[in-house]
Amino acid sequence: MLSSRRSRRLCALIAALAALVMVAAGCGGRGSQTGQEAKSINIGYIAWDEDIAVTYLYKELLERKGYTVNTTELEVGPIYAGLAQGNPDLFLDGWLPQTHADYWKQYGPKLEDLGVWYDQGTLNIAVPKYMTDVNSIEDLKGKGPQFGGVITGIDPGAGLTRTTKAMIPAYGLGGEYQLQTSSTTAMLASLDKAVQEQKPIVVTLWHPHWAYARYPLKDLTDPKGAMGKAEELHAIGRANFSKDFPEVTEMVKKFKLTDDQLSSLENEINSAPKGQEQAAAKKWADAHPDVINSFAGK
């Protein structure tokens, strides 16, 4: 009986020591227990079309390589705060140097900038290509009646809306046009209807966006620079990301998409039924092997 109790106490002690060893090993980073790269990765994303698209593309490609990939949709503030605390591991849609400047200033010193994968993040005024006499924002002047005196915009609180409101007086359009705001969905519905009927419409839009792949659109040139400069889209990792995920880091640093490639990827995923985003990403990846091989290998 005494021997049995001693045996149980010894087993309990061994188990406790083993648990302590595991905890201590875990403190060194997720990949440090085995000395190999961690195979479970958490990707956080915001509900912006380009981020949904590239997140599901990476989920598909990393799962092909044997990773377990968890994706979580969050607001942009919690994404940065979470990265600074170590979860999620990766965020693929950091807009710098302007849109996410405040978050980067607050959390950037605790994060890893893994590089730029797209460098044409612009705010735009766009019209259908069949409007051959309108090629610059300056060309809108005097043509208000064609457009019903309306620039069709998106959400009232959007940065694009604020920029457009400043653009209108900069080009002397204030007495001729009114910015009509409601939602991105309403703007796209108006755009779809106008294109189907081949009617004039001028909208606020941005790159990257799937609408450029779905509709015959052109951005109006902005000689006064009122719509601002292009931004870069960065991949951002938590602290020690490159140490814990060297293979993924190599992929991310090679990752580049052109505007046409990104628009077509977004359009493929946006056109898919809800819940089929990864299947759409797989379809796009299979149709673009050269793009995939350039950063993910065969």
N, C-alpha and C positions, 0 to 999 in steps of 0.2 A: 504494500500500500504506500509506504513512504517513498519507495523507488518510483512508483507510478506518479506521485505528486511532483517529485523532483524532475521527472521526465517531462511532465506537462509544463512546469515552470521554465525548464530549459528550452522547450519548444517555443513558448511564448516569448522568451527573451530573444531567441534567434529571429522570430518573426518581427519583433519590434525593431531590432537592429537592421533587418532587411528593409523595413519601411523607411527608416531614417536614411539609409543609403540611397533609396530611390528618390526621396524628397531632395536630398543634397544634390543628386545628379540632375534632377529637374531644374534646379536653380541655375544651372550653367547654360540653359538654352534648350530649346526643344529638340535640337539635333544632337545634343552632346551625350546622351545616355549610351549610345552605341558608337559614337564617333562617326556616324554616317548622317547623310541628309535626312531630315524629318520627312515623312511621307504623308502627313496630314497638314493641310493648309487652309486657313480661313481667309476668304476674300470678302471685304466689305464693299458695297456699291451704293450709289445714290440713284434715284429714279430719273436719271437723264438717259436719253436714248443711246448715246455713244457708250456710256458706262455699262448699261445693261448688255449691250452688244459685245463689248470686249471681255466683260466678266464671264459671260457664258461661253465665249470662244476659248478663254483660258481654262474654264472648267472642263470643257470637252478635251482640249489638248493635254492637260495635266492628267486627267483620268486615263487617257491612253498610255501615259507613262507610269501608271501605277499609283498615282496619288489619290488620297481621299480629299475631296474638295468640298468645303462648306461655304455657301454664299449667304450673306445677310444684307438685306436692304436697310439703310439707315439714312437719317438726315446728315448733311455735310458736317455740321459741328460735332455730333457724336462720332462720326467716322474718324476725324482727326484726334479727338480726345481718346477714343479707343485705341488707335494706333500708338499713341504716346504711352498707353498703359499696357501694350503688348497684345491686344486682340481687337480688331482683326490683324492678320499678318501683312496683308497687302491691300492697297487701294490703287486703282488704275486710272483715276480721273481727276488728278490734281490740276486745277486751272491756275497757272502762274504766268506772269508775276502779279496780275491784278485781282481777278475774281476771288481767289482764295488767299489773298495777301494777309488778311488778319489772322486766319487760322495758321498759316505758315509762320508768321511772326511769333505766335504763341507756342506752337508745338514743334515747329521745324527742327530746333536743336536736338530734339529727342528722336527724330525720324531719319530714315535713309532716303535720299532722292535717288531713284534708280534710273533716271533719265527721261528724255523727251521722246514720245513715240508719234506725236502729231503736232505740227507747229502752225496750223492755220485756223486756230480758234477765233473766228471773227464774228462781229455783229454786222448785219447787212440789211439793206433795203433791196428787195428783189421784185422782179416782174416776170411774166412769162416771155419766152423767147420770141413768140409771134408779135410782140410789141416792138417792132424794129426801129421805131423812131424814138424810143426811150432807152438810153444806154448809160446815162449818168444821173445822179440825183438832181443836177442842175436842169436836166431835160424835163423834170416834172413841172417846172414853173410854166404857167400858162396853159397847162393841160388838165387842170383840176376837174373840169366838167366831164372829161373822159372817164375819170375814176369816181365820179359822184362826190368829189371833194373829200375823199376818205383814204387814209392809209390804214390798212387793216392790221391791227396789232395783236398782242397777246395779253398776258396778265398785267393788271395795273401796277403791281409791285415789282415787276421784273426789272433787272438791270437794263435789258434791251429797251424797255419802255422808257426808262429815265433818259437813256442815251438818245432815243428817237425824239423825245420831247425837246431836247436841246438842239438836235439837228434841224428841226423844222424852222426856227427863227434864223439859224446860221445860214440857211439857203433861201431865206425870204419867202417861205411857203406858208407862213402863219395865216394870212388872210384867205388862203385858197384851199388848204387842207386841214382836216381835223384827224387826230389819231384816235381811232376807234379801238378801245381795249375791251377784252372779255376774258378769253382763255386761249391757250395754244390750240386746244381741240377745235374751238370755234373758228379760229383763224384758218386752220388747215381745211375745215369743212368749206369755208368760203373760197379758199384757193382751189379746192377740188372742183367745186361747182363752176367757178369762172373758167377754169381750164377746159372742163368738159364742154362748156358752151362757147369757148374761144372768145371770152369777153375780157376787157381790160381789168386789171387788179394790181395793186401795189401792196406788198406785205412787208412786215418786219420778220426777219429770219436770221439764222445763224449757221455757221459751220462749226462742227459737223452736224448734218441733219439728213435723214433719209428722204426728205422731200425732194432733194436735188437728184436723187436716183429715180424717183417715181414720176416727177413732173418736168416738163421742159422749162427750166428756170434760168435766169441770169441775174447776177448781182449788179446793181448799178454802181458805177465807179463813184468814188467819194473824194473829189479833188481837194476839198477843204479839210479832210481828215476828221469830220465831225463824228463818225461812228467808232473812232478809236483804232488802236493798233491790234495786230494779231497777237493772240496768246498761245502759250504752249500747254499741251496736255502731258503731265508727268505721271509716271508710275512711282508710288511711294510705299516704302516698307517700314515696318516697325524697327526698333533698335535691334541690331544683330541679325537682320533679315538675311543679308548676303552671306553671313557666316553659317546660319542654320539652313539656308536654302540656296546653295551655290548653283545647282543646276537651273533652278527657276530664275535666279538672278541673271545668269547668262542668257536665258531666253528673253527676259524682259529688256535687257540692255541691247539686244539685237532687234527688238520688236519695232517696226515702223509700218505705218499705213498711209497711203496717199489719200487725198480727199475722195477720189472716186471709189477706192477700195473700202474706205470706212462708210461712205454713204450706202454702198451696195450691201455691206454687212448689216448695217442698221435696218435697211429696207427689208432684207430677208427675215430678220428677227421680228421687226414690227409687223410684218405681214402674217406671221405665224399665229395660230390660236394660243390663247393664254395657257401657260404651262408647257408649251412646246418650244421654249426659247433655246434650250440646248440642242434639240433636234434640228432647229433652223441653223444654229451655229455650225453643227456638224455638216449640214448640207452645203453651207457656204465654204467651209474648210475643204471639203472634198472637191468642190468646184474650183478652188484656187490653190492647188498644191505648191506652186512655185512661191507664193506668198508665205504659206505655212512653213515650207522647208527653209526659207531664208532666216527664220529665227527659232523654229522648234525642231528642225531636223526631220528626217524621214521616220 
